[in-house]
C-alpha cells in the first residue's frame, strides 16, 4: 500500500523509532490550533455574560433559533 513495508520498518529499533516519530509529528502538525477569545481578556468576557453564560446577542440568537424550530415543528 502506502509507505514502507512493515517488515522493513521494524527491522531495527531505530527504524521503528523514526517511523513512530514521523507519525507523531504528522499528527501534531495536522491538528488545528484552538481558537482564542476575540478580546483576549477573560475577565471582561465573563463580565458581559449573564447567569446562563450567554451574552445578550447570543441569547437573542438562541431564542430566534428556538422559535424557528418551534414553528417548523408545528407544521
C-alpha positions in Angstrom: 0.0 0.0 0.0 1.4 3.4 1.1 4.8 3.9 2.7 7.4 1.4 3.7 6.6 -2.3 4.4 6.1 -3.3 8.0 8.9 -5.8 7.9 11.4 -3.1 6.9 10.1 -0.5 9.4 10.5 -2.8 12.3 13.8 -4.4 11.1 15.6 -2.4 13.8 14.6 -0.4 16.8 16.0 2.8 15.3 13.8 2.5 12.2 10.8 1.8 14.4 11.5 4.9 16.5 11.9 7.1 13.3 8.6 5.7 12.0 6.8 6.3 15.2 8.3 9.8 15.5 7.2 10.7 12.0 3.7 9.5 12.7 3.5 11.6 15.9 4.9 14.6 14.1 2.3 14.3 11.3 -0.5 14.0 13.9 0.9 17.1 15.8 1.1 19.2 12.6 -2.3 18.2 11.3 -4.4 19.2 14.3 -5.6 22.8 14.1 -5.0 25.3 16.9 -7.7 26.1 19.4 -9.5 29.4 18.8 -8.6 32.2 21.3 -11.2 34.6 22.7 -11.8 37.6 20.4 -10.9 40.2 23.0 -8.2 38.2 24.7 -9.3 39.3 28.2 -11.3 36.6 30.0 -12.3 38.8 32.9 -14.0 41.2 30.6 -15.6 38.4 28.5 -17.1 36.7 31.6 -18.4 40.1 33.0 -20.6 40.6 29.8 -22.3 37.2 30.3 -25.4 36.6 32.2 -26.3 33.9 34.7 -26.9 31.5 31.8 -23.4 32.1 30.4 -24.6 33.9 27.3 -24.2 37.4 26.1 -27.2 39.4 25.1 -26.5 38.8 21.4 -26.0 35.1 21.9 -29.2 34.9 23.9 -31.2 36.7 21.2 -29.8 34.4 18.5 -30.7 31.3 20.6 -34.2 32.5 21.2 -34.7 33.1 17.4 -33.4 29.6 16.7 -35.7 28.0 19.2 -38.6 30.0 17.8 -37.7 28.8 14.3 -37.6 25.1 15.5 -41.0 25.5 17.2 -42.5 27.0 14.0 -41.1 24.2 11.9 -42.4 21.5 14.4 -45.9 22.9 14.4 -46.4 22.4 10.6 
